[in-house]
Amino acid sequence: MKLSELAEKTGLKSLNEFKDLEIEGVYISDMVSDIITGATANGLLVTLQTHKSLIAAANLVDVAAVVFVRGKKPADDVIQLATKAGIGLFVIDIDTWSFAMKLSELGIK
C-alpha cells in the first residue's frame, strides 16, 4: 500500500512533503537502538519520540515514513531534517495500540 493511500485510510496528517512509496512493513519502537536493528527499508516507523536522533536512526535504515502517535509533533528543525533525508512524517491522535490495530486490519505487518 502506498503512503498516500495509508494516510487516507487511517487519517494520518502529513507534516512534510513525502515520496509516495509502497510500504513494505511496519516497526513500532520508542528506542533508537531498536530502530537501528529492527526497522527496515521502505517500512513505516511508529513512535512517540520526536527528537533528531530518531530521524538519524530512521535515515540509517532508510524507512519510508515515521508516524507520531498520540498527537505528538516534532519541532520544526526535526521536520526539516526529515525532509532533507527524504523521510515522510505523519501524525495521528490515537495511541500506538489503536494505530497498530488499524495497520493490522489493512494487512500491514
C-alpha positions in Angstrom: 0.0 0.0 0.0 1.3 3.5 -0.9 1.8 6.1 1.8 -0.9 8.4 0.4 -3.5 5.5 0.5 -2.4 4.6 4.0 -2.8 8.2 5.1 -6.3 8.4 3.6 -7.4 5.1 5.1 -6.1 5.8 8.6 -6.5 9.6 9.0 -2.8 10.3 9.1 -1.9 14.0 8.8 1.3 14.8 6.8 3.9 17.1 8.4 6.1 17.4 5.3 6.3 16.5 1.7 6.9 12.8 1.2 7.7 10.3 -1.5 4.6 8.2 -2.2 6.4 4.9 -1.6 5.0 1.4 -1.2 5.0 0.5 2.5 6.9 -2.8 2.9 6.3 -3.4 6.6 6.0 -1.6 10.0 8.1 -1.3 13.1 7.0 0.1 16.4 9.5 1.4 18.9 10.5 4.3 21.0 14.1 3.3 21.4 16.7 4.4 18.8 18.8 1.3 19.3 15.8 -0.9 18.5 15.0 1.2 15.4 18.5 0.7 14.0 18.4 -3.0 14.4 14.7 -3.7 13.8 13.3 -1.2 11.3 13.6 -2.0 7.6 14.0 0.0 4.3 10.7 1.3 2.9 9.0 0.5 6.2 6.8 2.6 8.4 8.2 3.5 11.8 5.6 4.2 14.5 6.8 6.0 17.7 6.1 8.6 20.4 9.7 10.0 20.1 10.1 13.3 18.3 13.8 14.1 18.6 16.6 14.4 15.9 18.2 11.1 16.9 15.1 9.3 15.8 15.3 10.9 12.4 19.0 9.9 12.2 18.2 6.3 13.0 15.3 6.2 10.6 17.5 7.6 7.9 20.2 5.0 8.6 17.8 2.1 7.9 16.0 4.1 5.1 12.5 4.0 6.4 9.8 5.4 4.1 8.0 7.4 6.8 7.6 8.0 10.6 4.2 8.1 12.3 4.0 10.0 15.6 1.1 8.7 17.7 -0.9 10.5 20.4 -0.7 13.8 18.5 3.0 14.2 19.2 4.5 16.7 16.8 8.3 17.2 16.3 9.9 20.6 16.3 10.4 22.4 13.0 14.1 21.6 12.9 13.3 17.9 13.2 10.8 18.2 10.4 13.4 20.0 8.2 15.9 17.2 8.9 13.5 14.5 7.9 12.5 16.4 4.8 16.2 16.7 3.8 16.6 13.0 4.4 13.5 12.2 2.3 11.6 10.8 5.2 7.8 11.4 5.3 6.5 12.5 8.7 2.9 11.9 9.8 0.9 12.4 13.0 -2.2 10.8 14.3 -4.1 11.5 17.5 -4.7 7.9 18.6 -2.5 5.7 20.7 0.1 3.2 19.4 -2.1 0.2 20.1 -5.1 1.6 18.2 -2.9 2.6 15.3 -1.3 -0.8 15.2 -4.7 -2.4 15.1 -5.7 -0.2 12.1 -2.5 -1.3 10.3 -3.2 -4.9 11.0 -6.8 -4.5 9.7 -5.3 -3.1 6.5 -2.9 -6.1 6.2 0.3 -4.1 7.0 2.6 -6.0 9.3 
